[in-house]
Amino acid sequence: MWLVSDRATNLKKIAVAVDVDRHEEAKNAFSAKIVERARWLAAMEQCDLHVIHAWDIQGESIIRKRVSRDRLRTLEAMYERL
Protein backbone atom coordinates (compact mmCIF):
# COMPACT_ATOMS: atom_id res chain seq x y z
CA MET A 1 0.00 0.00 0.00
CA TRP A 2 1.32 3.43 -0.88
CA LEU A 3 -0.14 6.45 0.95
CA VAL A 4 0.87 9.99 0.17
CA SER A 5 -0.91 13.14 1.22
CA ASP A 6 -2.25 15.18 -1.69
CA ARG A 7 -0.68 18.21 0.05
CA ALA A 8 2.81 16.68 0.14
CA THR A 9 5.40 18.43 -1.98
CA ASN A 10 8.29 16.30 -0.79
CA LEU A 11 8.62 13.32 1.48
CA LYS A 12 9.87 13.85 5.02
CA LYS A 13 9.22 10.41 6.47
CA ILE A 14 8.62 6.94 5.11
CA ALA A 15 7.13 4.22 7.28
CA VAL A 16 7.17 0.63 6.14
CA ALA A 17 5.47 -2.22 7.99
CA VAL A 18 6.86 -5.73 7.68
CA ASP A 19 5.87 -9.12 8.97
CA VAL A 20 8.91 -11.23 9.80
CA ASP A 21 8.89 -14.75 11.12
CA ARG A 22 11.99 -16.82 11.70
CA HIS A 23 10.12 -19.89 10.44
CA GLU A 24 8.87 -18.35 7.16
CA GLU A 25 11.62 -17.84 4.57
CA ALA A 26 9.26 -16.60 1.83
CA LYS A 27 7.66 -14.05 4.14
CA ASN A 28 11.07 -12.83 5.29
CA ALA A 29 12.33 -12.52 1.71
CA PHE A 30 9.29 -10.43 0.81
CA SER A 31 9.76 -8.24 3.91
CA ALA A 32 13.43 -7.76 3.02
CA LYS A 33 12.44 -6.61 -0.48
CA ILE A 34 9.99 -4.11 0.96
CA VAL A 35 12.59 -2.70 3.35
CA GLU A 36 15.23 -2.50 0.60
CA ARG A 37 12.89 -0.56 -1.69
CA ALA A 38 11.89 1.74 1.16
CA ARG A 39 15.58 2.34 1.96
CA TRP A 40 16.22 3.21 -1.67
CA LEU A 41 13.28 5.63 -1.75
CA ALA A 42 14.27 7.23 1.57
CA ALA A 43 17.82 7.75 0.30
CA MET A 44 16.54 9.21 -2.97
CA GLU A 45 14.15 11.57 -1.15
CA GLN A 46 16.65 12.23 1.66
CA CYS A 47 14.07 11.51 4.33
CA ASP A 48 13.71 9.40 7.47
CA LEU A 49 12.80 5.74 7.23
CA HIS A 50 10.82 3.99 9.97
CA VAL A 51 10.51 0.21 9.88
CA ILE A 52 7.55 -1.11 11.85
CA HIS A 53 6.96 -4.63 13.10
CA ALA A 54 4.51 -5.79 15.72
CA TRP A 55 4.64 -9.07 17.56
CA ASP A 56 2.98 -10.68 20.49
CA ILE A 57 3.63 -13.52 22.84
CA GLN A 58 1.63 -16.58 21.95
CA GLY A 59 -1.23 -16.78 24.45
CA GLU A 60 -0.53 -13.27 25.75
CA SER A 61 -4.18 -12.49 26.51
CA ILE A 62 -4.37 -15.53 28.81
CA ILE A 63 -0.99 -14.78 30.39
CA ARG A 64 -2.02 -11.18 31.15
CA LYS A 65 -4.86 -12.46 33.32
CA ARG A 66 -2.63 -14.74 35.36
CA VAL A 67 0.68 -12.95 35.98
CA SER A 68 1.82 -9.59 37.33
CA ARG A 69 2.86 -6.76 35.01
CA ASP A 70 6.49 -7.19 36.09
CA ARG A 71 6.42 -10.88 35.24
CA LEU A 72 4.82 -10.11 31.88
CA ARG A 73 7.55 -7.57 31.11
CA THR A 74 10.15 -10.21 31.97
CA LEU A 75 8.45 -12.68 29.62
CA GLU A 76 8.30 -10.07 26.86
CA ALA A 77 12.02 -9.36 27.22
CA MET A 78 12.81 -13.09 27.07
CA TYR A 79 10.60 -13.54 24.00
CA GLU A 80 12.18 -10.55 22.29
CA ARG A 81 15.64 -12.16 22.51
CA LEU A 82 14.52 -15.37 20.78
N, C-alpha and C positions, 0 to 999 in steps of 0.2 A: 504494500500500500504506500502511496506517495501522497503526502499532504503538504500543501504549500498555501500560505495565506495569499489571497488575491491582492493584498496591500504590500506584500514583500517585494522589495526592490533588489535585495541581496540577502543571501543566507547568513545567519549569525550562529545558528546552532543546528545540528543534525542529531536526531535521536533514532537509534535503530534497536529494535527488539529482536532477540534471538531466543531460540529454544534449544539448549544443549543438553545432551544426555550421554553419559559415558558409555552407555550400552547401545547407542544408535549411531553407527558410522555415517549413514546417509543423511540423517538429520544434522549431524555435526558438520558434514561437508557443505550442506546447504547454508547453514548458519555462518560458516567461515566465508563463503562466497558473498553473503549479504554484508558482513562486516568489512570485507576487503573492498567492495564497491562503495560502501559508505565512507571508508577511509580515503579512497581516491577522490570522491566528491568533496569531502571536507577539506582535503589538501588543495584541490582546485579552487574551491570557494574561500579558502583561508578562514575557516570557521571551526567552532568546537564540535567535537564528536562525542556523543554519549551513547554507550552501549548498555542496553537494559536486559536483564534476565531475572525472572522471578522463579523461586523454587519453594517447595514446602517439604516438611518432614512427613513421610508417609504416616497416616493416622494422626496427624497433628490435632485435629479437632477433638479426638478422644483423649489424647495426651493432655491437652489444655485443661480438661475437666478433672484430671486426676493428679496433677503435679503442681508444685509452686512455680511462680514466675521465674525464680532464680534457677530452679532445676530445668525449666524449659529453655532458658537462655543457654545453660550448659549443654543441653542436648543439641540446640541449634548450632552452637560453636563446634561441637564434635561432628555433626553432619556436614557442616560447611567444609571441613578439612578432608572429607572423603574424596 
